[in-house]
Every structure is written in structure tokens, then in C-alpha cells.
């Protein structure tokens, strides 16, 4: 599944699981954790105009 997610990042993982296993997803649980990034890391994700790459 990870390689399929990389190919089409806009597709929900739940949709891929439903298609692959032929079963519906009734609930999704997600954990979100905040982290601090160094300016060097931030620069890797932004282009020269401050927009996401």
C-alpha cells in the first residue's frame, strides 16, 4: 500500500483499502502529533516564494 499511496497522494488510504479488500471502511481513527522543525527542514518543503513544493 505505501507505494500506491506515493503514486496517487490525493487518494484516501481508506478508499484504497476498500478497493483492495472489497470491504467498506466504517470508521477512521487518526492520531496527530505536533513536532518542531528546524529552519533547514522547513526550507526543504518550501520553494523560493515560501510556497509548499
Long-range contacts (C-beta under 8 A, 24 or more apart in sequence): none
